[in-house]
């Protein structure tokens, strides 16, 4: 059971690394080819919950572009080969 949880943790780390590297490469290349400049923001804007005794803000946005998706796919391929 521990191996399965560790495997899921490694998968999440690989996906996050693919997201970061894909986003960086996409930002670097978006001036060269117009297709790389196209992106979509997925998620929800930050909002505040105030319960009078505690106040917190939640929000999550992912800026996805073509190279980010390619980075995730490459990360998944590398994960499968391990």
N, CA and C atoms as a LAMMPS dump frame, in Angstrom:
ITEM: TIMESTEP
0
ITEM: NUMBER OF ATOMS
246
ITEM: BOX BOUNDS ff ff ff
-5.0000000000000000e+02 5.0000000000000000e+02
-5.0000000000000000e+02 5.0000000000000000e+02
-5.0000000000000000e+02 5.0000000000000000e+02
ITEM: ATOMS id mol type element x y z
1 1 1 N 0.818 -1.198 0
2 1 2 C 0 0 0
3 1 3 C 0.863 1.264 0
4 2 1 N 1.979 1.216 0.699
5 2 2 C 2.857 2.382 0.745
6 2 3 C 3.424 2.666 -0.636
7 3 1 N 3.737 1.615 -1.385
8 3 2 C 4.291 1.802 -2.728
9 3 3 C 3.3 2.502 -3.64
10 4 1 N 2.01 2.186 -3.532
11 4 2 C 1.007 2.825 -4.364
12 4 3 C 0.91 4.312 -4.033
13 5 1 N 0.914 4.689 -2.757
14 5 2 C 0.855 6.092 -2.368
15 5 3 C 2.106 6.834 -2.822
16 6 1 N 3.253 6.175 -2.727
17 6 2 C 4.492 6.79 -3.192
18 6 3 C 4.448 6.975 -4.702
19 7 1 N 3.861 6.027 -5.401
20 7 2 C 3.755 6.117 -6.843
21 7 3 C 2.86 7.289 -7.252
22 8 1 N 1.788 7.5 -6.536
23 8 2 C 0.897 8.625 -6.821
24 8 3 C 1.617 9.94 -6.55
25 9 1 N 2.393 9.997 -5.493
26 9 2 C 3.157 11.209 -5.169
27 9 3 C 4.172 11.509 -6.273
28 10 1 N 4.846 10.478 -6.774
29 10 2 C 5.814 10.659 -7.852
30 10 3 C 5.103 11.129 -9.122
31 11 1 N 3.933 10.573 -9.414
32 11 2 C 3.161 10.994 -10.58
33 11 3 C 2.786 12.472 -10.476
34 12 1 N 2.327 12.905 -9.331
35 12 2 C 1.957 14.307 -9.134
36 12 3 C 3.168 15.213 -9.293
37 13 1 N 4.311 14.789 -8.778
38 13 2 C 5.536 15.578 -8.915
39 13 3 C 5.933 15.678 -10.389
40 14 1 N 5.841 14.579 -11.122
41 14 2 C 6.171 14.602 -12.55
42 14 3 C 5.233 15.534 -13.303
43 15 1 N 3.939 15.503 -13.004
44 15 2 C 2.984 16.379 -13.672
45 15 3 C 3.286 17.837 -13.363
46 16 1 N 3.591 18.143 -12.104
47 16 2 C 3.922 19.522 -11.737
48 16 3 C 5.19 20.004 -12.438
49 17 1 N 6.188 19.14 -12.523
50 17 2 C 7.416 19.508 -13.236
51 17 3 C 7.112 19.74 -14.717
52 18 1 N 6.275 18.887 -15.31
53 18 2 C 5.871 19.083 -16.708
54 18 3 C 5.128 20.391 -16.909
55 19 1 N 4.262 20.752 -15.957
56 19 2 C 3.544 22.023 -16.028
57 19 3 C 4.506 23.204 -15.986
58 20 1 N 5.436 23.169 -15.051
59 20 2 C 6.361 24.291 -14.882
60 20 3 C 7.274 24.436 -16.098
61 21 1 N 7.885 23.344 -16.505
62 21 2 C 8.801 23.411 -17.65
63 21 3 C 8.045 23.784 -18.925
64 22 1 N 6.86 23.211 -19.122
65 22 2 C 6.06 23.554 -20.299
66 22 3 C 5.649 25.017 -20.302
67 23 1 N 5.305 25.557 -19.147
68 23 2 C 4.927 26.974 -19.069
69 23 3 C 6.108 27.885 -19.365
70 24 1 N 7.265 27.539 -18.837
71 24 2 C 8.465 28.352 -19.083
72 24 3 C 8.83 28.336 -20.559
73 25 1 N 8.861 27.153 -21.153
74 25 2 C 9.2 27.043 -22.573
75 25 3 C 8.141 27.747 -23.422
76 26 1 N 6.871 27.612 -23.052
77 26 2 C 5.808 28.287 -23.79
78 26 3 C 5.948 29.8 -23.749
79 27 1 N 6.305 30.334 -22.583
80 27 2 C 6.505 31.779 -22.471
81 27 3 C 7.702 32.245 -23.301
82 28 1 N 8.739 31.431 -23.349
83 28 2 C 9.916 31.793 -24.135
84 28 3 C 9.645 31.751 -25.635
85 29 1 N 8.799 30.816 -26.073
86 29 2 C 8.547 30.629 -27.5
87 29 3 C 7.334 31.372 -28.027
88 30 1 N 6.559 32.02 -27.167
89 30 2 C 5.316 32.613 -27.655
90 30 3 C 5.539 33.792 -28.59
91 31 1 N 6.716 34.381 -28.589
92 31 2 C 7.002 35.454 -29.531
93 31 3 C 7.399 34.959 -30.907
94 32 1 N 7.759 33.687 -31.025
95 32 2 C 8.233 33.151 -32.3
96 32 3 C 7.102 32.625 -33.173
97 33 1 N 6.192 31.878 -32.596
98 33 2 C 5.082 31.289 -33.349
99 33 3 C 3.781 31.683 -32.648
100 34 1 N 2.831 32.201 -33.411
101 34 2 C 1.582 32.686 -32.83
102 34 3 C 0.792 31.583 -32.121
103 35 1 N 0.921 30.367 -32.586
104 35 2 C 0.2 29.25 -31.965
105 35 3 C 0.619 29.055 -30.511
106 36 1 N 1.874 29.327 -30.202
107 36 2 C 2.363 29.17 -28.834
108 36 3 C 1.837 30.265 -27.913
109 37 1 N 1.399 31.391 -28.475
110 37 2 C 0.905 32.51 -27.668
111 37 3 C -0.514 32.25 -27.161
112 38 1 N -1.247 31.373 -27.823
113 38 2 C -2.618 31.091 -27.423
114 38 3 C -2.626 30.274 -26.131
115 39 1 N -3.414 30.716 -25.185
116 39 2 C -3.539 29.991 -23.935
117 39 3 C -4.924 30.138 -23.363
118 40 1 N -5.243 29.312 -22.412
119 40 2 C -6.55 29.324 -21.767
120 40 3 C -6.336 29.246 -20.27
121 41 1 N -7.047 30.104 -19.545
122 41 2 C -6.97 30.072 -18.083
123 41 3 C -8.091 29.181 -17.574
124 42 1 N -7.705 28.178 -16.788
125 42 2 C -8.654 27.225 -16.226
126 42 3 C -8.652 27.413 -14.708
127 43 1 N -9.809 27.474 -14.11
128 43 2 C -9.898 27.595 -12.662
129 43 3 C -10.948 28.597 -12.251
130 44 1 N -10.787 29.12 -11.031
131 44 2 C -11.729 30.114 -10.541
132 44 3 C -10.97 31.247 -9.867
133 45 1 N -11.537 32.455 -9.992
134 45 2 C -10.928 33.653 -9.419
135 45 3 C -10.946 33.556 -7.895
136 46 1 N -9.979 34.218 -7.254
137 46 2 C -9.962 34.211 -5.784
138 46 3 C -11.228 34.83 -5.194
139 47 1 N -11.707 34.225 -4.121
140 47 2 C -12.85 34.769 -3.4
141 47 3 C -12.584 34.642 -1.902
142 48 1 N -13.215 35.501 -1.127
143 48 2 C -12.992 35.55 0.315
144 48 3 C -14.208 35.011 1.049
145 49 1 N -13.962 34.171 2.045
146 49 2 C -15.002 33.659 2.926
147 49 3 C -14.77 34.285 4.297
148 50 1 N -15.779 35 4.8
149 50 2 C -15.674 35.667 6.098
150 50 3 C -16.723 35.07 7.027
151 51 1 N -16.272 34.33 8.041
152 51 2 C -17.176 33.691 9.004
153 51 3 C -17.172 34.402 10.349
154 52 1 N -16.759 35.623 10.379
155 52 2 C -16.642 36.521 11.533
156 52 3 C -15.517 36.125 12.491
157 53 1 N -15.275 34.856 12.712
158 53 2 C -14.158 34.453 13.567
159 53 3 C -12.937 34.026 12.769
160 54 1 N -13.135 33.768 11.48
161 54 2 C -12.03 33.423 10.591
162 54 3 C -12.36 33.948 9.195
163 55 1 N -11.331 34.4 8.526
164 55 2 C -11.496 34.931 7.176
165 55 3 C -10.388 34.339 6.305
166 56 1 N -10.766 33.769 5.156
167 56 2 C -9.755 33.192 4.272
168 56 3 C -10.151 33.402 2.821
169 57 1 N -9.136 33.331 1.968
170 57 2 C -9.326 33.535 0.535
171 57 3 C -8.895 32.273 -0.205
172 58 1 N -9.713 31.849 -1.138
173 58 2 C -9.427 30.668 -1.952
174 58 3 C -9.425 31.061 -3.426
175 59 1 N -8.59 30.416 -4.194
176 59 2 C -8.562 30.648 -5.627
177 59 3 C -7.546 29.738 -6.293
178 60 1 N -7.81 29.387 -7.537
179 60 2 C -6.901 28.53 -8.284
180 60 3 C -7.082 28.814 -9.764
181 61 1 N -5.989 29.169 -10.436
182 61 2 C -6.03 29.399 -11.871
183 61 3 C -4.804 28.753 -12.513
184 62 1 N -5.04 27.997 -13.564
185 62 2 C -3.965 27.401 -14.346
186 62 3 C -3.961 28.058 -15.718
187 63 1 N -2.822 28.604 -16.103
188 63 2 C -2.687 29.209 -17.431
189 63 3 C -2.088 28.155 -18.352
190 64 1 N -2.939 27.521 -19.127
191 64 2 C -2.517 26.422 -19.989
192 64 3 C -2.291 26.926 -21.407
193 65 1 N -1.2 26.467 -22.024
194 65 2 C -0.958 26.723 -23.439
195 65 3 C -0.53 25.408 -24.085
196 66 1 N -0.268 25.45 -25.373
197 66 2 C 0.055 24.229 -26.113
198 66 3 C 1.306 23.547 -25.562
199 67 1 N 2.331 24.321 -25.271
200 67 2 C 3.584 23.735 -24.789
201 67 3 C 3.409 23.166 -23.377
202 68 1 N 2.532 23.75 -22.579
203 68 2 C 2.259 23.205 -21.25
204 68 3 C 1.648 21.813 -21.368
205 69 1 N 0.726 21.65 -22.29
206 69 2 C 0.114 20.336 -22.516
207 69 3 C 1.167 19.342 -22.998
208 70 1 N 2.043 19.787 -23.885
209 70 2 C 3.135 18.927 -24.359
210 70 3 C 4.041 18.539 -23.184
211 71 1 N 4.317 19.474 -22.292
212 71 2 C 5.137 19.186 -21.111
213 71 3 C 4.503 18.133 -20.216
214 72 1 N 3.188 18.212 -20.038
215 72 2 C 2.477 17.208 -19.229
216 72 3 C 2.55 15.841 -19.899
217 73 1 N 2.355 15.8 -21.215
218 73 2 C 2.401 14.524 -21.939
219 73 3 C 3.792 13.909 -21.846
220 74 1 N 4.828 14.715 -22.009
221 74 2 C 6.203 14.198 -21.891
222 74 3 C 6.46 13.688 -20.473
223 75 1 N 5.973 14.417 -19.465
224 75 2 C 6.142 13.979 -18.077
225 75 3 C 5.45 12.64 -17.839
226 76 1 N 4.261 12.455 -18.405
227 76 2 C 3.55 11.182 -18.246
228 76 3 C 4.274 10.04 -18.959
229 77 1 N 4.848 10.318 -20.125
230 77 2 C 5.607 9.285 -20.85
231 77 3 C 6.836 8.875 -20.045
232 78 1 N 7.542 9.855 -19.483
233 78 2 C 8.708 9.543 -18.668
234 78 3 C 8.307 8.755 -17.424
235 79 1 N 7.179 9.128 -16.805
236 79 2 C 6.699 8.411 -15.629
237 79 3 C 6.387 6.945 -15.971
238 80 1 N 5.76 6.72 -17.106
239 80 2 C 5.422 5.343 -17.505
240 80 3 C 6.666 4.494 -17.742
241 81 1 N 7.76 5.116 -18.21
242 81 2 C 8.989 4.367 -18.486
243 81 3 C 9.769 4.018 -17.219
244 82 1 N 9.471 4.716 -16.133
245 82 2 C 10.194 4.437 -14.872
246 82 3 C 9.674 3.171 -14.237
